Amino acid sequence: MQMESARYANPLTQLPGNVPINQHIDQLLAARAAHCVVYCDLDNFKPFNDVYGYAKGDEVIKLTAHVLSEHCDPELDYVGHIGGDDFILICRSPDWQARCQAILKSFATDIACFFSNDDLERGGYVTENRKGLPEFHPLISLSLGAVEVHPGMFSNHLEVAKVAAEVKKKAKSMPGNSLYVNQRHGC
């Protein structure tokens, strides 16, 4: 099982990738175990790479993996790296919302050291858009979209992933570091 996980681990973070993430969700669904799937995504990451370079971008990805892992209970929770700047938390901890808030707080503190003082003062940085015009982008923030999964609500990881993507999009529409919890029930 460890060899299978290692085979699908993200090379940058060493966190499980899509195959083991999907298997884990399907196992919890089959066991009818209540849990929460939290889709985590960095906002304004591409412009950061354009300004600061991909090596610094890799460091931000590693920081994100560290912050997520640090605030999860390794006995109950699962952290996966979908790819790029997208991560998944699968929480069985009953205090998952408090853990998400702690993640957002830690991330807000830890990410600040990646920016120049000028960018911190401005609250963002300027890059050229596709038309060659300067465009302002806010500093990197973390968006968390949470889906509480109750027994019988979903039949497979694909249904969970669809709703998780929708709530992540709602979290990303909120300014700054944010948590959006799914408001609808079922798929």
MONOR-V724082 format. One record per backbone hydrogen bond with DSSP energy under -1.0 kcal/mol. NH is the residue of the N-H (numbers start at 1). CO is the residue of the C=O. Records with the same first field share a line. If there is no record, write none. Layout:
BEGIN
NH: CO / CO
END
This chain:
BEGIN
5: 1
6: 2
7: 3
8: 4
9: 6
10: 15
14: 10
21: 17
22: 18
23: 19
24: 20
25: 21
26: 22
27: 23
28: 24
29: 25
30: 26
31: 27
32: 29
33: 28
35: 149
36: 91
37: 147
38: 89
39: 145
40: 87
41: 143
42: 85
43: 141
49: 45
50: 46
51: 47
52: 48
53: 49
57: 53
58: 54
59: 55
60: 56
61: 57
62: 58
63: 59
64: 60
65: 61
66: 62
67: 63
68: 64
69: 65
70: 66
71: 67
72: 69
76: 73
77: 73
78: 90
80: 88
81: 16
83: 86
86: 83
87: 40
88: 80
89: 38
90: 78
91: 36
96: 93
99: 95
100: 96
101: 97
102: 98
103: 99
104: 100
105: 101
106: 102
107: 103
108: 104
109: 105
110: 106
111: 107
114: 111
115: 112
120: 116
121: 117
122: 118
123: 119
124: 119
125: 137
127: 135
129: 133
132: 129
135: 127
137: 125
139: 123
141: 43
143: 41
144: 178
145: 39
146: 180
147: 37
149: 35
153: 150
160: 156
161: 157
162: 158
163: 159
164: 160
165: 161
166: 162
167: 163
168: 164
169: 165
170: 166
171: 167
172: 168
173: 169
174: 171
178: 142
180: 144
182: 146
END
